[in-house]
Amino acid sequence: MSEPPAALRLLHLEDSELDHELALVQLQRSGLRVRALRVETREEFEAALAQHWDAIVSDYNLPGFSGLQALRLVRARDPILPFVLVSGEIGEDLAVAAMRDGASDYLLKSGLARLAPALEHAIDAARTRAAKLEADRELAESRRRLAELARHLQTRIEAERAAIAREIHDDVGGSLTALKFDIDWIRRHSPDPAVRQRAASALETVTHAIGASQRIMHNLRPAILEQGLVAALQWLAGRFEKRTGVECVFRTRDERIGTAGRELPDGVPLVAYRTAQEALTNISKHACAQRVTMDLSLSGGVLSLEISDDGRGLRPADLAKASSFGIRGLHERAGTVGGWIELGSSDSGTTLLLSIPLDAQPPHAAPGGTGADGANDDEDREHDPSAWSSL
Protein backbone atom coordinates (compact mmCIF):
# COMPACT_ATOMS: atom_id res chain seq x y z
CA MET A 1 0.00 0.00 0.00
CA SER A 2 1.56 3.29 -1.13
CA GLU A 3 2.09 6.05 1.40
CA PRO A 4 0.01 9.22 1.02
CA PRO A 5 1.88 12.21 -0.40
CA ALA A 6 3.51 14.51 2.13
CA ALA A 7 1.59 17.60 3.09
CA LEU A 8 2.43 20.72 1.11
CA ARG A 9 4.33 23.23 3.25
CA LEU A 10 2.75 26.57 2.39
CA LEU A 11 3.70 30.06 3.60
CA HIS A 12 0.73 32.41 3.25
CA LEU A 13 1.32 36.18 3.43
CA GLU A 14 -2.18 37.43 4.18
CA ASP A 15 -3.56 39.99 6.64
CA SER A 16 -7.12 38.60 6.54
CA GLU A 17 -7.83 35.46 8.57
CA LEU A 18 -11.02 34.89 6.57
CA ASP A 19 -9.21 35.02 3.20
CA HIS A 20 -6.62 32.60 4.59
CA GLU A 21 -9.33 30.13 5.60
CA LEU A 22 -11.02 30.45 2.19
CA ALA A 23 -7.73 29.67 0.43
CA LEU A 24 -7.19 26.57 2.58
CA VAL A 25 -10.74 25.36 1.89
CA GLN A 26 -10.18 25.68 -1.86
CA LEU A 27 -6.92 23.74 -1.63
CA GLN A 28 -8.52 20.98 0.46
CA ARG A 29 -11.42 20.70 -1.98
CA SER A 30 -8.89 20.11 -4.72
CA GLY A 31 -7.42 17.20 -2.82
CA LEU A 32 -4.23 18.90 -1.61
CA ARG A 33 -2.92 18.19 1.87
CA VAL A 34 -1.54 21.46 3.19
CA ARG A 35 0.41 22.57 6.25
CA ALA A 36 0.14 26.34 6.13
CA LEU A 37 1.55 29.22 8.15
CA ARG A 38 -0.09 32.64 7.88
CA VAL A 39 2.02 35.79 8.42
CA GLU A 40 0.95 39.42 8.13
CA THR A 41 3.98 41.69 8.46
CA ARG A 42 7.32 42.05 6.75
CA GLU A 43 9.14 41.04 9.94
CA GLU A 44 7.11 37.84 10.29
CA PHE A 45 7.57 37.07 6.60
CA GLU A 46 11.35 37.49 6.70
CA ALA A 47 11.58 35.35 9.82
CA ALA A 48 9.48 32.61 8.19
CA LEU A 49 11.73 32.55 5.12
CA ALA A 50 14.40 30.90 7.25
CA GLN A 51 12.30 27.73 7.15
CA HIS A 52 11.78 25.36 4.22
CA TRP A 53 8.62 25.94 2.13
CA ASP A 54 7.23 24.18 -0.91
CA ALA A 55 5.42 27.30 -2.09
CA ILE A 56 4.42 30.81 -1.08
CA VAL A 57 1.05 32.46 -1.64
CA SER A 58 0.94 36.20 -1.09
CA ASP A 59 -1.72 38.88 -0.99
CA TYR A 60 -0.84 41.93 -3.03
CA ASN A 61 -1.85 44.72 -0.65
CA LEU A 62 -0.82 44.58 3.02
CA PRO A 63 -0.37 47.31 5.63
CA GLY A 64 3.11 48.79 5.08
CA PHE A 65 4.10 45.90 2.80
CA SER A 66 3.25 44.55 -0.65
CA GLY A 67 3.30 41.30 -2.52
CA LEU A 68 5.89 42.65 -4.99
CA GLN A 69 8.22 43.54 -2.13
CA ALA A 70 7.75 40.07 -0.71
CA LEU A 71 8.48 38.56 -4.11
CA ARG A 72 11.75 40.47 -4.38
CA LEU A 73 12.78 39.27 -0.91
CA VAL A 74 12.07 35.67 -1.93
CA ARG A 75 13.89 35.90 -5.25
CA ALA A 76 16.95 37.37 -3.54
CA ARG A 77 17.12 34.14 -1.51
CA ASP A 78 15.72 31.52 -3.89
CA PRO A 79 15.30 32.00 -7.66
CA ILE A 80 12.91 29.08 -8.16
CA LEU A 81 10.68 28.81 -5.05
CA PRO A 82 7.05 28.85 -6.32
CA PHE A 83 5.41 32.20 -5.56
CA VAL A 84 1.75 32.82 -6.41
CA LEU A 85 0.38 36.35 -6.08
CA VAL A 86 -3.30 36.75 -5.08
CA SER A 87 -5.17 40.05 -5.01
CA GLY A 88 -8.68 41.35 -4.68
CA GLU A 89 -7.95 43.65 -7.58
CA ILE A 90 -4.84 43.64 -9.77
CA GLY A 91 -4.30 45.52 -12.98
CA GLU A 92 -2.56 44.25 -16.08
CA ASP A 93 0.50 46.45 -15.48
CA LEU A 94 0.94 45.08 -11.95
CA ALA A 95 0.49 41.53 -13.17
CA VAL A 96 3.14 42.01 -15.84
CA ALA A 97 5.50 43.57 -13.28
CA ALA A 98 4.95 40.61 -10.95
CA MET A 99 5.69 38.05 -13.66
CA ARG A 100 8.77 40.03 -14.72
CA ASP A 101 10.05 39.97 -11.15
CA GLY A 102 9.69 36.18 -11.01
CA ALA A 103 6.17 35.40 -9.82
CA SER A 104 5.03 31.91 -10.75
CA ASP A 105 1.43 32.98 -11.29
CA TYR A 106 -1.14 35.55 -10.25
CA LEU A 107 -4.89 35.37 -9.74
CA LEU A 108 -7.81 37.25 -8.25
CA LYS A 109 -9.37 36.37 -4.91
CA SER A 110 -12.64 35.95 -6.76
CA GLY A 111 -11.04 33.12 -8.73
CA LEU A 112 -9.56 31.03 -5.90
CA ALA A 113 -10.73 27.88 -7.66
CA ARG A 114 -7.59 28.31 -9.77
CA LEU A 115 -5.32 28.38 -6.72
CA ALA A 116 -4.72 24.62 -6.45
CA PRO A 117 -3.95 24.13 -10.19
CA ALA A 118 -1.76 27.24 -10.13
CA LEU A 119 0.20 25.92 -7.14
CA GLU A 120 0.60 22.44 -8.62
CA HIS A 121 1.78 23.89 -11.93
CA ALA A 122 4.22 26.24 -10.18
CA ILE A 123 5.64 23.42 -8.04
CA ASP A 124 6.08 21.14 -11.07
CA ALA A 125 7.77 23.97 -12.99
CA ALA A 126 10.08 24.67 -10.03
CA ARG A 127 11.04 20.99 -9.79
CA THR A 128 11.77 20.90 -13.51
CA ARG A 129 13.85 24.05 -13.28
CA ALA A 130 15.70 22.74 -10.23
CA ALA A 131 16.50 19.52 -12.09
CA LYS A 132 17.73 21.53 -15.08
CA LEU A 133 19.89 23.74 -12.87
CA GLU A 134 21.37 20.65 -11.22
CA ALA A 135 22.01 19.07 -14.63
CA ASP A 136 23.62 22.30 -15.82
CA ARG A 137 25.74 22.43 -12.69
CA GLU A 138 26.87 18.83 -13.17
CA LEU A 139 27.59 19.52 -16.85
CA ALA A 140 29.62 22.62 -15.98
CA GLU A 141 31.51 20.64 -13.34
CA SER A 142 32.15 17.86 -15.84
CA ARG A 143 33.43 20.36 -18.39
CA ARG A 144 35.64 21.97 -15.77
CA ARG A 145 37.14 18.61 -14.84
CA LEU A 146 37.59 17.71 -18.50
CA ALA A 147 39.35 21.03 -19.12
CA GLU A 148 41.59 20.40 -16.10
CA LEU A 149 42.38 16.92 -17.42
CA ALA A 150 43.18 18.33 -20.87
CA ARG A 151 45.47 20.95 -19.34
CA HIS A 152 47.15 18.28 -17.22
CA LEU A 153 47.65 16.08 -20.28
CA GLN A 154 49.14 18.97 -22.24
CA THR A 155 51.52 19.66 -19.37
CA ARG A 156 52.47 16.01 -19.08
CA ILE A 157 52.99 15.73 -22.84
CA GLU A 158 55.41 18.67 -22.80
CA ALA A 159 57.22 17.20 -19.79
CA GLU A 160 57.56 13.83 -21.54
CA ARG A 161 58.76 15.55 -24.70
CA ALA A 162 61.39 17.42 -22.72
CA ALA A 163 62.54 14.22 -21.03
CA ILE A 164 62.81 12.36 -24.34
CA ALA A 165 64.63 15.31 -25.90
CA ARG A 166 67.14 15.30 -23.05
CA GLU A 167 67.74 11.58 -23.48
CA ILE A 168 68.25 12.01 -27.22
CA HIS A 169 70.63 14.90 -26.58
CA ASP A 170 72.62 13.26 -23.80
CA ASP A 171 72.65 9.61 -24.92
CA VAL A 172 71.98 9.35 -28.63
CA GLY A 173 73.54 12.68 -29.52
CA GLY A 174 76.62 12.12 -27.43
CA SER A 175 77.13 8.62 -28.80
CA LEU A 176 76.68 9.70 -32.40
CA THR A 177 79.06 12.62 -31.98
CA ALA A 178 81.70 10.37 -30.41
CA LEU A 179 81.20 7.84 -33.20
CA LYS A 180 81.60 10.60 -35.76
CA PHE A 181 84.93 11.62 -34.22
CA ASP A 182 86.15 7.99 -34.26
CA ILE A 183 85.14 7.38 -37.85
CA ASP A 184 86.74 10.63 -38.92
CA TRP A 185 89.94 9.64 -37.09
CA ILE A 186 89.96 6.30 -38.96
CA ARG A 187 89.36 8.10 -42.26
CA ARG A 188 92.26 10.46 -41.65
CA HIS A 189 94.78 7.87 -40.37
CA SER A 190 94.07 4.80 -42.49
CA PRO A 191 96.58 4.16 -45.29
CA ASP A 192 94.07 1.97 -47.16
CA PRO A 193 92.03 3.98 -49.75
CA ALA A 194 89.16 1.47 -49.51
CA VAL A 195 88.96 1.94 -45.75
CA ARG A 196 89.08 5.71 -46.13
CA GLN A 197 86.24 5.55 -48.67
CA ARG A 198 84.10 3.35 -46.41
CA ALA A 199 84.88 5.63 -43.46
CA ALA A 200 83.81 8.67 -45.47
CA SER A 201 80.58 6.91 -46.37
CA ALA A 202 79.98 5.94 -42.74
CA LEU A 203 80.76 9.51 -41.72
CA GLU A 204 78.08 10.73 -44.10
CA THR A 205 75.55 8.30 -42.62
CA VAL A 206 76.37 9.33 -39.04
CA THR A 207 76.15 13.00 -39.97
CA HIS A 208 72.70 12.36 -41.44
CA ALA A 209 71.68 10.50 -38.27
CA ILE A 210 72.87 13.41 -36.13
CA GLY A 211 70.84 15.82 -38.24
CA ALA A 212 67.75 13.62 -37.94
CA SER A 213 68.23 13.38 -34.16
CA GLN A 214 68.56 17.15 -33.96
CA ARG A 215 65.31 17.66 -35.85
CA ILE A 216 63.49 15.13 -33.67
CA MET A 217 64.85 16.73 -30.53
CA HIS A 218 63.90 20.20 -31.67
CA ASN A 219 60.36 19.11 -32.50
CA LEU A 220 60.09 17.53 -29.08
CA ARG A 221 61.49 20.53 -27.21
CA PRO A 222 62.02 23.82 -29.05
CA ALA A 223 65.23 24.92 -27.36
CA ILE A 224 65.29 28.03 -29.53
CA LEU A 225 62.72 29.53 -27.14
CA GLU A 226 65.65 30.14 -24.83
CA GLN A 227 66.55 32.99 -27.19
CA GLY A 228 63.08 34.54 -26.93
CA LEU A 229 59.69 34.11 -28.54
CA VAL A 230 60.43 36.50 -31.40
CA ALA A 231 63.59 34.62 -32.39
CA ALA A 232 61.75 31.30 -32.15
CA LEU A 233 58.89 32.41 -34.38
CA GLN A 234 61.28 33.97 -36.90
CA TRP A 235 63.19 30.69 -37.04
CA LEU A 236 59.95 28.71 -37.39
CA ALA A 237 58.74 30.94 -40.23
CA GLY A 238 62.06 30.60 -42.02
CA ARG A 239 62.08 26.81 -41.70
CA PHE A 240 58.50 26.61 -42.97
CA GLU A 241 59.29 28.70 -46.03
CA LYS A 242 62.45 26.70 -46.77
CA ARG A 243 60.70 23.35 -46.35
CA THR A 244 57.46 24.10 -48.25
CA GLY A 245 58.40 26.87 -50.67
CA VAL A 246 55.43 28.90 -49.38
CA GLU A 247 56.27 32.51 -48.53
CA CYS A 248 56.03 33.00 -44.76
CA VAL A 249 56.39 36.50 -43.30
CA PHE A 250 56.82 37.12 -39.57
CA ARG A 251 56.09 40.61 -38.25
CA THR A 252 56.24 42.27 -34.85
CA ARG A 253 56.54 45.83 -33.56
CA ASP A 254 58.49 44.78 -30.48
CA GLU A 255 61.54 42.59 -30.98
CA ARG A 256 62.01 42.31 -27.19
CA ILE A 257 58.85 40.30 -26.47
CA GLY A 258 59.83 37.33 -24.34
CA THR A 259 63.34 38.61 -23.62
CA ALA A 260 64.90 40.41 -20.65
CA GLY A 261 62.77 43.40 -19.71
CA ARG A 262 59.75 42.01 -21.55
CA GLU A 263 59.48 38.59 -19.90
CA LEU A 264 56.39 36.48 -20.47
CA PRO A 265 54.71 34.30 -17.82
CA ASP A 266 55.93 30.74 -17.55
CA GLY A 267 54.45 28.53 -20.25
CA VAL A 268 53.20 31.34 -22.51
CA PRO A 269 56.10 31.28 -25.01
CA LEU A 270 55.76 27.51 -25.46
CA VAL A 271 52.00 27.80 -26.03
CA ALA A 272 52.54 30.52 -28.64
CA TYR A 273 55.27 28.51 -30.35
CA ARG A 274 53.24 25.28 -30.41
CA THR A 275 50.21 27.17 -31.74
CA ALA A 276 52.26 28.59 -34.60
CA GLN A 277 53.82 25.18 -35.24
CA GLU A 278 50.43 23.44 -35.41
CA ALA A 279 48.94 26.19 -37.58
CA LEU A 280 51.83 26.02 -40.08
CA THR A 281 51.56 22.23 -40.17
CA ASN A 282 47.84 22.46 -41.00
CA ILE A 283 48.51 25.10 -43.66
CA SER A 284 51.16 22.97 -45.34
CA LYS A 285 48.86 19.91 -45.35
CA HIS A 286 45.48 21.38 -46.25
CA ALA A 287 45.45 25.07 -47.22
CA CYS A 288 47.17 25.06 -50.64
CA ALA A 289 48.36 28.56 -49.71
CA GLN A 290 50.85 30.77 -51.52
CA ARG A 291 51.54 33.18 -48.65
CA VAL A 292 51.43 33.04 -44.84
CA THR A 293 51.81 35.90 -42.37
CA MET A 294 52.45 35.74 -38.63
CA ASP A 295 51.89 38.87 -36.53
CA LEU A 296 52.99 38.99 -32.87
CA SER A 297 51.96 41.88 -30.62
CA LEU A 298 51.74 42.75 -26.95
CA SER A 299 49.22 45.47 -26.12
CA GLY A 300 47.02 46.24 -23.16
CA GLY A 301 48.44 43.30 -21.23
CA VAL A 302 47.35 40.81 -23.92
CA LEU A 303 49.75 38.82 -26.07
CA SER A 304 48.31 38.20 -29.54
CA LEU A 305 49.59 35.92 -32.28
CA GLU A 306 47.72 36.07 -35.58
CA ILE A 307 48.47 33.58 -38.34
CA SER A 308 46.83 34.11 -41.74
CA ASP A 309 47.05 32.34 -45.08
CA ASP A 310 45.56 32.89 -48.53
CA GLY A 311 44.57 29.25 -49.02
CA ARG A 312 41.27 27.55 -49.73
CA GLY A 313 39.84 28.20 -46.27
CA LEU A 314 38.09 25.90 -43.85
CA ARG A 315 34.61 24.52 -44.40
CA PRO A 316 32.27 23.87 -41.44
CA ALA A 317 32.50 20.17 -42.25
CA ASP A 318 36.27 20.30 -41.71
CA LEU A 319 35.82 21.47 -38.12
CA ALA A 320 32.95 19.08 -37.43
CA LYS A 321 34.92 15.94 -38.29
CA ALA A 322 35.26 13.51 -35.41
CA SER A 323 38.99 13.25 -36.11
CA SER A 324 39.53 17.02 -36.14
CA PHE A 325 41.69 17.15 -33.03
CA GLY A 326 44.19 19.79 -34.16
CA ILE A 327 41.99 22.82 -33.53
CA ARG A 328 40.56 21.29 -30.36
CA GLY A 329 44.08 20.70 -29.11
CA LEU A 330 44.94 24.35 -29.79
CA HIS A 331 41.94 25.48 -27.73
CA GLU A 332 42.97 23.24 -24.85
CA ARG A 333 46.60 24.31 -25.09
CA ALA A 334 45.63 28.00 -25.03
CA GLY A 335 43.46 27.34 -21.98
CA THR A 336 46.47 26.09 -20.00
CA VAL A 337 47.68 29.71 -19.75
CA GLY A 338 44.27 31.39 -19.63
CA GLY A 339 44.16 32.16 -23.35
CA TRP A 340 41.78 31.37 -26.18
CA ILE A 341 41.73 30.72 -29.91
CA GLU A 342 39.58 32.51 -32.50
CA LEU A 343 39.30 31.06 -35.99
CA GLY A 344 37.95 32.81 -39.07
CA SER A 345 37.84 31.37 -42.56
CA SER A 346 36.55 32.18 -46.03
CA ASP A 347 37.29 31.27 -49.62
CA SER A 348 40.19 33.75 -49.52
CA GLY A 349 41.99 32.09 -46.63
CA THR A 350 42.03 31.36 -42.91
CA THR A 351 43.03 33.43 -39.90
CA LEU A 352 43.87 31.98 -36.50
CA LEU A 353 44.21 34.35 -33.54
CA LEU A 354 45.73 33.34 -30.22
CA SER A 355 45.06 35.77 -27.35
CA ILE A 356 46.64 35.39 -23.90
CA PRO A 357 45.95 37.94 -21.12
CA LEU A 358 49.12 38.45 -19.12
CA ASP A 359 48.01 40.86 -16.39
CA ALA A 360 46.57 38.15 -14.13
CA GLN A 361 49.67 35.97 -14.39
CA PRO A 362 52.89 36.50 -12.45
CA PRO A 363 55.75 37.26 -14.85
CA HIS A 364 58.52 34.72 -15.10
CA ALA A 365 61.40 34.27 -17.42
CA ALA A 366 60.56 32.34 -20.52
CA PRO A 367 60.80 28.64 -19.73
CA GLY A 368 63.82 26.78 -20.89
CA GLY A 369 65.02 23.24 -20.74
CA THR A 370 68.23 21.35 -20.91
CA GLY A 371 70.20 23.58 -23.18
CA ALA A 372 72.22 22.46 -26.15
CA ASP A 373 75.84 23.07 -26.37
CA GLY A 374 77.15 23.46 -29.81
CA ALA A 375 77.53 25.37 -33.00
CA ASN A 376 75.76 24.94 -36.31
CA ASP A 377 76.00 21.65 -38.12
CA ASP A 378 78.15 21.87 -41.23
CA GLU A 379 75.42 20.12 -43.17
CA ASP A 380 72.82 22.80 -42.26
CA ARG A 381 73.92 26.41 -41.87
CA GLU A 382 70.48 27.35 -40.59
CA HIS A 383 70.77 28.29 -36.92
CA ASP A 384 69.46 25.65 -34.55
CA PRO A 385 70.45 26.04 -30.88
CA SER A 386 69.56 22.40 -30.26
CA ALA A 387 72.39 21.20 -32.50
CA TRP A 388 75.33 19.26 -31.11
CA SER A 389 78.90 20.17 -31.74
CA SER A 390 80.05 19.29 -35.21
CA LEU A 391 83.44 18.39 -36.46
Secondary structure as UniProt FT lines:
FT   STRAND          8..13
FT   HELIX           17..29
FT   TURN            30..31
FT   STRAND          34..39
FT   HELIX           42..48
FT   TURN            49..50
FT   STRAND          55..59
FT   STRAND          61..62
FT   TURN            63..64
FT   STRAND          65..66
FT   HELIX           67..77
FT   STRAND          83..87
FT   HELIX           92..100
FT   TURN            101..102
FT   STRAND          105..108
FT   HELIX           109..114
FT   HELIX           115..167
FT   HELIX           168..173
FT   HELIX           174..189
FT   HELIX           193..220
FT   HELIX           223..227
FT   HELIX           229..244
FT   STRAND          247..252
FT   TURN            255..258
FT   TURN            260..261
FT   TURN            266..267
FT   HELIX           268..282
FT   HELIX           283..287
FT   STRAND          291..299
FT   TURN            300..301
FT   STRAND          302..309
FT   HELIX           316..320
FT   TURN            322..323
FT   HELIX           325..335
FT   TURN            336..338
FT   STRAND          340..346
FT   TURN            347..348
FT   STRAND          349..357
FT   TURN            359..360
FT   TURN            378..379
FT   TURN            385..386
//
